[in-house]
Amino acid sequence: MLENNNIPDHFYRISIKALILDEQKRFLLALEDKGLWELPGGGLDYDEEPSDCVRREIAEEMGIEVTFVSDRPSYFVKSLSHNGRWNISNVIYETKLKDLNFKPSNECVELRYFTKEEALKEKLFPNVLEFIKVYNPDNH
């Protein structure tokens, strides 16, 4: 990774995201201190397995233990970064957590489950908007 986040404009970032569902098939979003809602997860490090990335990112950002990550992704969506500078390929894996007792951080000040309709009323990262277009609760 380049220092100071000087990522070239043609760069594609791979982001591994967690699809965490409740009993009503609502999905979990994390509110970042920027005021935008995001799927939990983050950037895939060099030579890192996607399941390890989900576990690491959720532990770092929320302090929560992941108990399950699916073997295969449930969704793949591409989006621009929130500042529109680079492309992000979001690979979304169904994930389960030990609990929702999180430690607030700048990347997670609140957790909440949403339906598609509820989420669309909030300020969302671009990848969440793309995810909502393809999310089908009947597939889970």
C-alpha positions as CSV (number, residue, x, y, z in Angstrom):
1,M,0.0,0.0,0.0
2,L,1.3,3.5,-0.8
3,E,2.0,5.8,2.1
4,N,-0.5,8.5,3.1
5,N,-3.3,6.8,1.1
6,N,-1.9,8.2,-2.1
7,I,-3.8,5.7,-4.2
8,P,-3.7,6.1,-8.0
9,D,-6.9,7.1,-9.6
10,H,-7.1,3.8,-11.7
11,F,-6.6,1.7,-8.5
12,Y,-9.2,-0.9,-7.5
13,R,-9.5,-1.6,-3.8
14,I,-10.9,-4.9,-2.7
15,S,-13.1,-4.6,0.3
16,I,-14.5,-7.6,2.2
17,K,-17.8,-6.9,3.9
18,A,-20.0,-8.8,6.4
19,L,-23.6,-9.5,5.8
20,I,-25.0,-9.9,9.3
21,L,-28.7,-10.7,9.4
22,D,-31.2,-10.8,12.3
23,E,-34.2,-13.1,12.4
24,Q,-36.3,-10.7,10.3
25,K,-33.6,-10.8,7.5
26,R,-32.6,-7.1,8.3
27,F,-28.9,-6.4,7.7
28,L,-26.6,-4.8,10.2
29,L,-24.9,-1.4,9.3
30,A,-22.3,0.5,11.3
31,L,-22.5,4.3,11.6
32,E,-19.1,5.8,11.2
33,D,-18.1,9.1,12.8
34,K,-18.4,10.7,9.3
35,G,-22.1,10.3,9.7
36,L,-22.5,7.6,7.0
37,W,-23.8,4.0,7.4
38,E,-21.6,1.2,6.2
39,L,-21.5,-2.6,6.0
40,P,-19.0,-3.9,8.6
41,G,-15.7,-4.9,7.2
42,G,-12.9,-3.3,5.3
43,G,-9.9,-3.5,3.0
44,L,-8.3,-6.9,2.1
45,D,-4.6,-6.8,3.0
46,Y,-2.0,-8.4,0.7
47,D,-2.0,-12.2,1.0
48,E,-4.9,-12.2,3.5
49,E,-7.8,-14.6,3.3
50,P,-11.3,-13.0,3.0
51,S,-12.6,-14.7,6.2
52,D,-9.5,-13.5,8.1
53,C,-10.1,-10.0,6.8
54,V,-13.7,-10.0,8.0
55,R,-12.6,-11.2,11.5
56,R,-9.8,-8.7,11.7
57,E,-11.8,-5.7,10.5
58,I,-14.7,-6.4,12.9
59,A,-12.4,-7.0,15.8
60,E,-10.5,-3.7,15.0
61,E,-13.5,-1.5,14.3
62,M,-16.0,-2.9,16.8
63,G,-14.2,-5.2,19.2
64,I,-16.6,-8.1,18.4
65,E,-15.7,-11.7,17.9
66,V,-16.9,-13.3,14.6
67,T,-18.2,-16.8,15.0
68,F,-18.9,-17.7,11.3
69,V,-17.9,-16.5,7.8
70,S,-19.5,-18.3,4.8
71,D,-17.1,-20.1,2.5
72,R,-18.5,-18.2,-0.6
73,P,-19.5,-14.6,-1.0
74,S,-23.2,-13.8,-1.1
75,Y,-22.9,-10.6,-3.1
76,F,-20.4,-8.7,-5.2
77,V,-20.9,-5.0,-5.8
78,K,-18.6,-2.3,-7.2
79,S,-18.8,1.3,-6.1
80,L,-16.7,4.4,-5.8
81,S,-15.1,5.4,-2.6
82,H,-17.2,8.0,-0.5
83,N,-15.0,10.8,-1.9
84,G,-15.3,9.4,-5.5
85,R,-11.6,9.0,-5.9
86,W,-11.2,5.3,-6.6
87,N,-13.1,2.2,-7.4
88,I,-13.9,-0.4,-4.8
89,S,-14.8,-4.0,-5.4
90,N,-17.0,-5.1,-2.4
91,V,-17.1,-8.8,-1.8
92,I,-19.9,-9.6,0.8
93,Y,-19.9,-12.7,3.0
94,E,-22.6,-13.9,5.3
95,T,-21.2,-13.6,8.8
96,K,-22.3,-14.3,12.3
97,L,-21.2,-12.5,15.5
98,K,-20.8,-13.7,19.1
99,D,-22.8,-10.7,20.3
100,L,-23.5,-7.0,19.5
101,N,-21.5,-5.7,22.5
102,F,-19.3,-3.4,20.5
103,K,-16.6,-0.9,21.6
104,P,-17.3,2.5,19.9
105,S,-14.5,3.7,17.6
106,N,-14.3,6.3,14.8
107,E,-15.3,3.6,12.4
108,C,-18.3,2.4,14.5
109,V,-20.2,4.8,16.7
110,E,-23.5,2.9,16.4
111,L,-24.8,-0.5,15.1
112,R,-28.4,-1.0,13.8
113,Y,-30.3,-3.5,11.8
114,F,-32.2,-2.1,8.7
115,T,-34.6,-3.2,6.0
116,K,-33.8,-2.0,2.6
117,E,-36.5,0.7,2.9
118,E,-35.3,1.9,6.3
119,A,-31.7,2.1,5.1
120,L,-32.6,4.2,2.1
121,K,-33.8,7.0,4.5
122,E,-30.3,7.3,5.9
123,K,-26.9,8.7,4.7
124,L,-25.1,5.6,3.2
125,F,-21.7,4.9,1.7
126,P,-22.0,4.3,-2.0
127,N,-21.4,0.5,-1.7
128,V,-24.4,0.2,0.6
129,L,-26.6,1.8,-2.0
130,E,-25.3,-0.8,-4.6
131,F,-25.8,-3.6,-2.1
132,I,-29.4,-2.6,-1.5
133,K,-30.1,-2.9,-5.2
134,V,-29.2,-6.6,-5.2
135,Y,-30.0,-7.7,-1.7
136,N,-32.9,-10.2,-1.6
137,P,-33.9,-11.4,1.9
138,D,-35.6,-14.4,0.4
139,N,-32.2,-15.8,-0.5
140,H,-31.1,-16.2,3.1
